[in-house]
Amino acid sequence: MKPRPAELLKDLLTQERKARIEQVLERRTRFITVVLDNLYHPHNMSAVVRSCEAFGIQDIHAIEDENTFDPSRGIAVGAERWISVHRHPGAERCTAWLKSRGYTLLAADPPDKAERTRGKRAFLLEEVPLDEGPVALVLGKELDGLDPKLRNLCDATVSIPMTGFTESLNVSVTAAICLYEFRKKLDAMGRAIWGLSAEEKSALRDEWYVKSVKHGPKVLKQLETR
């Protein structure tokens, strides 16, 4: 059997680096994911990427029928290297893909708009029942917010309680607050529910080992041909 990349590259990483990779893998999850609807500002894209990576969220789903998801590496500070971005040509394809895998789609809306959404459950952030299954947090574009068509494709709405004159938050701030709250809920539920499978960990370990070695793809190719 052909050796896996992590096995071939293990002697090129320090013990500290390998330990850090294992530590991060143990906290990674696909139980929560984030959907971004045609964001156009690289700063916001990058800020969401950083929040996802920091809170252990492995996947971002980017709807790109209007804008290409292209975060600024300078702002993301390398966080984009450690997460998986799934690109979708439209809202229908994205939501269908997630629903087929058991995700409940939560449309992030300001409190007043969430309460007026007909036919959907409206949760305050602290009320979201993660014990019901995996969740996709759906975030709208800057200024315009969620596209009505995309909101209709979601299963429920979620809002962050606010007490000032401001009616809504920046999309990247909304993502960070929601993911922080979700992370606390996940940790209270236990890793058996939200943790990665052994196969998923192995695949990410291979990917991260390659990215942790200078000129990793080239070095790996050389080792594989020996």
N, C-alpha and C positions, 0 to 999 in steps of 0.2 A: 504494500500500500504506500502511496506517495505521502511523504511527510507533510504535515500541515505547516503553513508559514510560521506560526508561532514557535513550532519545534525547531525549525531551521534557524530562526533569528534569535532564539533565547539567549545565546551566549554573547550577543551584541548589546543587550540591555543590562543596565545595572539591576541589582537586586531590589533597590528602592523603586525603580521604575516599574518593574514587574509586580511588586507588591501593590503599588498604587493602581495599576491597571485592574488587578483582582479586586481591590477595594471598591473601585468605581463600578465594576461589573456587578458586584453584589447589590448595589443600590439602583442600578438601571432598571427602567420599566417601560413597557409598551402598553400598560394598562391605561395610562393617560397619554393622549396625543393632542397636538395642536393643529388646527386648520387655519391658514391665512388666506384671505380672499383678496387677491390682487393688490397687495401692498405695493406702493410705488416709491417709498422713501427708504434708501439703503440704511439710514440710521435706525429706523424702526425695525426693519428686518433683522439687523444685527443685534439689536437689543433683545428681541424675542429669542433669537438663537442663543444668546448668552444665558438668558433666564432658563430656557429649556435644558441646556447642558448643566447649568448649576444645580437645578433641582432634579436631575437624573432622568429627564424625559428624552427618550432616544429618537423619536420620530416627529418630524414636522411635515405636514401635507400642504403644499402650496398650489393654489388655484391660479392658473396663468393664462386665462383667456384674454386678458387685457395687458397685464404687466408680467415681466419675467422676474422671478425671485432671485435676486443677486445681492446678498448682503455684503456690506463693506468689511473686509477682513481686518482693517485697522480698528474698527469699532467692536467687532466680534471678538477680537484678541485671541484668535485661534480656536474659539469654541466650535466653529463650523466644522472643524476636522473630526470631531468626536460624535456628531449626531448624523442621523440619516434623513435626507430630504427627499420626499416623494412628490413628483410634479404631476399635476393633473390639468388637462386642457379645458376643463369646465367644472362648474359646481355639481352637475348631475353625476358625472363620472366619479368625482371625489367622494361625494356622499354615499353613492351606491357601493363603492369599494369598501368604505368604512362600515357601513351597515351590514354588508355581507360577512364581515368579520366580528360582528357582535357589538359594535360601538353604539352608544347613545350619544347623539349629537346635541350639544348644548350651545345655543346661540348666545353670545355675550352681548347684552344690551343694557342701556341705562335703565334704572328702576322703573321710571314711568312708562317707557316703551315696552319693557318686558311684561308689565302688568296688563297692558292693553292687547297683547298678542292673543288672538282668539284660538281656542282649541289646543293650546299647549300648556303644559305645566310650567309655572314660573317660580324658580328657586332663587332665594337669596344665596350668596356664595356659601355661607356656612351650612346651608340646608341640603346641599347637593348629596344625594345618596349613593356614594361610591360603592356601597355594598351590593348594589343592584347589577354591577357589571362595569366593563371598561367604558371610558368616557372620552369623547373628542370635544375639545374646547374650540369653538368656531369664532374667529375674530374678523371683523370687517375692516375695510380699507380706511385710511386716514380721511378725516372730514366727513365722508359720506356714510361711514358705518356699514352695517351689514346690508348687502343687497337683499331686497324683499324676496326675490326668488330663492336665494340661499336660506334665508330665515325660514321660509315655508318648508324647506327640505329638512330642517332640523326637528328634533323630537321635543325639545323643551328650551326654555330660556334660563339664563343665569345672570344675576346682576350683583354689583358691589354696592352695599348701602353707602349713601353719601349724605352729609348734613350741611353742606355749604351751598352757595349760589351756583357753583359749577355743576353742570348737568351730566358731564361725561368725562372720562379719563382718556389720556393718550393710549393708543393700542398696545404699546410695549409695556406701559405701566399696568394696564389691565391684565396682560398676560402674566407679569411677575407676581401680582397680588393673588390671582387665581391659582397659579402653580404653587405658590408658597402654601396656600390653604389646602390644596389637594395633597401636597407632599406630607403634611401633618396627618391628614386622614389616612393616607396609605400606610404610613409607619405604624399607625395604631391598629391597622388591619392585619399586618403580618406579611412577610415576604412570600409565603407560599401562595398568596393570592395574586400579587402583582409582580413578582420577580421574573426574570428571564428564564427560559428553559436552558438546559445544558447545551443544546444545539445552537441556540441564539448566542449564548456566551462564547462558545467556541468560535463562531463566525466573527463576532466582534473582536475577540482576542486576536485572531489572525490579522484583521484589518488594522487594529491599533498598534500591533507590533510593527507592522510595515511602516506605519506613519511615525513611529517613535524612533526609527533608524534613519540616519541621514542617507538620502538617496535610496530609501527603502525599496521601492519597486525594482530598481536596477540591481541592488545587492541581492534581493530575493531571487531574481532571475538567474544570477550567476551561481547562487547556491543550488538552485534546482537543476542546473545542467551539469553539476559535478558528477 
